[in-house]
Amino acid sequence: MSPGTGQAFFRIAVFITLASLAVLPFLTPGTAEFVVDVLALAVGLASVAVVAVLARWSARP
């Protein structure tokens, strides 16, 4: 993975994660919006983890 591509994916994943975290306290648990926000948070965190692992793996000598 090229460094520019990894950096772009990482920034998008961090944005999704932070946006989900920012909205989460204002949502009522049990509503559809809450479920969608939690799913977006999970996708964001998983994306950050995948990009971090791929960056480490591709940087190995």
KAMOKA-V848378 format. One record per pair of residues at least 6 apart in sequence whose C-alpha atoms are under 7 Angstrom apart, sorted by the first residue. I is the first residue (numbers start at 1). J is the second residue. Records with the same first field share a line. If there is no record, write none. Layout:
BEGIN
I->J, J
END
This chain:
BEGIN
1->58
6->51, 55
10->48, 51
13->44, 47, 48
14->44, 48
16->40, 41, 44
17->41, 44, 45
20->37, 40, 41
21->41
24->37
27->33, 34
28->34
END
